[in-house]
Amino acid sequence: MIRLLLVLFTLVGFLIFSYPFLVAQVSLGKKDPHARDLETIKVVRSVFKVLLKLAGVTVTVKGAENIPEDTAVLYVGNHRSYFDILAGYTTVPTLLGFVAKKEMEKIPLLRTWMVNVNCLFLDRKNIKEGLKMILQGIEKVKNGVSIWIFPEGTRNPNEDITELLPFKEGSLKIAEKSGCPVVPVAMTGTAEVLEKQGFSYTIVPRGTDDTYRSVIEKTVYPGSGTAVVAALDFASTAEAAEIVGGSSVYGKYISGLYGVGMMPSLLDQLDKGTIRGLVVTNQFDAGYFAVKKAVQAIEKEQERSQFSLESYYIEKDELRSKKYEKMLYPID
């Protein structure tokens, strides 16, 4: 359990602290999309290797010598765990994108990373959008990006790993239309890392108060054990803090609420103990740079430059630290 919590916190921390890098990648992508893809997947592979190490996972690959080296391919594999994706990205040496469910596109920061590593989003309820996704996949394959698809359409919970779920219609269309080779992949052991350890998780796309409330209620019902809530943007952190802070029951089952933001309301919730930790960004410097750029625009200066903003993780006892005083309370 400790290992899995380390994986969770490392992943959430990476997503939050990587924001300046993503901003820089947007600029690079406009100039050289291929260079952006190579740089992004290099970072993702490094992070995934760290996550696998934290989880105590050793990946063994058999049959890699049978994969074509001179062309993009369509990987078709069974799906047992989210760790299938980590194993895939860390073992395939070329550019690679996974086919993911459309709901993942609604998750801030994660969405941008997925786009930058050539992921495709499949709307399983909309045939027209599904066809559009297939065309996007064909285009990526023609541009040298291999695609990995799970034709079962979802994670397979069956105890017998040879008992596959029915394949979704159109799963092999990308290979059929592009003419690329199909590489079958069999994953074993990934479910034992997470799903079979009594560790469950729910990824919630950005939604309404009712969306968050219903998920929290289902997650922390009596007898379910303790839960950790991690929010990846200001609005979601504020929503979760309001829900958790407004119920004495939730406090018994939620061991920690972690988020991002430095609005006075969030700092107040951190001070009260509703929020366990916050990632904050130096908004004082952000305001200064914004004004500076506005002045340059007025004076018609064409200089283009990038800047990085410092981010910090703080807990309650650091709220009044001199180190963060200027950043947290710039008006004072």
Residue pairs with C-beta under 8 A, 6 or more apart in sequence:
1 197
1 198
1 199
3 54
3 55
3 56
4 55
4 194
4 197
4 199
5 228
6 54
7 51
7 54
7 55
8 201
8 228
8 230
9 230
9 258
10 50
10 51
10 54
11 47
11 51
12 230
12 232
12 258
13 279
13 313
14 47
15 109
15 110
15 113
15 232
16 109
16 232
16 260
16 279
16 311
17 279
17 311
18 109
18 113
19 109
19 281
19 311
20 308
20 309
20 311
21 43
22 109
22 112
22 113
22 116
23 306
24 306
24 308
25 36
25 39
25 40
25 116
27 306
28 35
28 36
28 39
29 36
29 116
36 116
37 95
37 116
37 117
37 118
37 145
38 95
40 113
40 116
40 117
41 89
41 95
41 96
41 117
41 118
44 89
44 113
44 117
45 89
45 90
48 86
48 89
48 90
49 90
51 86
52 59
52 83
52 86
52 87
52 90
55 83
55 193
55 194
56 193
57 83
57 86
57 87
57 193
59 87
59 90
59 91
61 91
64 91
66 183
67 73
67 183
68 181
71 180
71 181
72 94
72 95
72 140
72 141
72 142
72 143
72 144
72 145
72 146
72 147
72 180
73 141
73 146
73 180
73 181
73 182
73 183
74 141
74 146
74 147
74 148
74 149
74 172
74 174
74 175
74 178
74 180
74 181
74 182
74 183
75 88
75 92
75 96
75 146
75 147
75 148
75 149
75 183
75 185
76 149
76 151
76 171
76 172
76 182
76 183
76 184
76 185
77 84
77 88
77 148
77 149
77 150
77 184
77 185
77 186
77 187
78 150
78 152
78 156
78 161
78 164
78 185
78 186
78 187
79 150
79 152
79 154
79 155
79 156
79 187
80 155
80 156
80 161
80 187
80 188
80 190
80 191
80 195
81 155
81 187
81 190
81 191
81 193
81 194
81 195
82 155
82 194
83 190
83 193
83 194
84 150
84 187
84 190
85 98
87 187
87 190
88 96
88 98
88 148
88 185
89 96
89 117
92 146
92 148
94 144
94 145
94 146
95 118
95 144
95 145
95 146
96 117
96 118
96 145
96 146
96 147
96 148
97 117
97 118
97 119
97 120
97 140
97 145
97 146
97 147
97 148
98 114
98 119
98 120
98 147
98 148
98 149
99 119
99 120
99 122
99 133
99 137
99 147
99 148
99 149
99 150
100 114
100 119
100 120
100 121
100 122
101 121
101 122
101 124
101 154
102 121
102 122
102 123
102 124
102 129
103 203
103 205
104 110
104 111
104 114
104 119
104 121
104 203
104 205
105 111
105 114
105 121
105 205
106 205
106 206
106 207
107 203
107 205
107 206
107 232
108 206
108 232
108 233
108 236
109 232
109 233
110 232
114 121
118 140
118 145
118 147
120 133
120 136
120 137
120 140
120 147
121 133
122 129
122 130
122 133
123 129
123 130
123 133
124 130
124 153
124 168
130 170
134 170
134 173
134 174
134 177
137 147
137 174
137 178
138 174
138 177
138 178
140 147
141 147
141 174
141 178
141 180
142 178
147 174
148 185
149 171
149 174
151 167
151 168
151 171
151 172
152 164
152 165
152 166
152 167
152 168
153 165
153 167
153 168
154 165
155 191
155 195
156 163
156 164
156 165
157 195
158 164
158 165
161 188
172 182
174 180
175 181
175 182
194 201
198 225
202 215
202 218
202 219
204 211
204 212
204 215
206 233
206 235
206 236
209 239
209 242
209 243
212 236
212 239
212 240
212 243
213 243
216 229
216 240
216 243
216 244
216 250
216 254
219 227
220 227
220 249
220 250
220 253
220 254
221 253
222 253
224 253
225 253
226 253
226 254
226 255
227 253
227 254
227 255
228 254
228 255
228 256
228 257
228 258
229 240
229 244
229 254
229 256
229 257
229 258
230 257
230 258
230 259
231 237
231 239
231 240
231 257
231 258
231 259
231 260
232 259
232 260
233 260
233 261
234 260
234 261
234 263
234 266
236 259
237 259
237 260
237 261
237 266
237 275
237 278
238 261
238 263
238 265
238 266
240 257
240 259
241 257
241 259
241 265
241 266
241 269
241 274
241 275
243 250
244 250
244 251
244 254
244 257
244 274
245 269
245 272
245 274
256 276
256 277
257 274
257 275
257 276
258 275
258 276
258 277
258 278
259 266
259 275
259 277
259 278
259 279
260 278
260 279
260 280
261 278
261 280
262 278
262 280
262 281
262 283
262 327
262 328
266 275
266 278
267 278
267 319
267 328
269 275
270 277
270 278
270 314
270 315
270 316
270 319
271 316
271 319
273 316
276 315
277 313
277 314
277 315
278 313
278 314
278 315
279 311
279 312
279 313
279 314
280 311
280 312
280 313
280 314
280 324
280 327
280 328
281 309
281 310
281 311
282 309
282 310
282 311
282 327
283 327
283 330
284 326
284 327
284 330
285 307
285 309
285 310
286 309
287 330
289 307
296 303
312 324
312 327
314 321
314 324
318 324
319 328
325 332
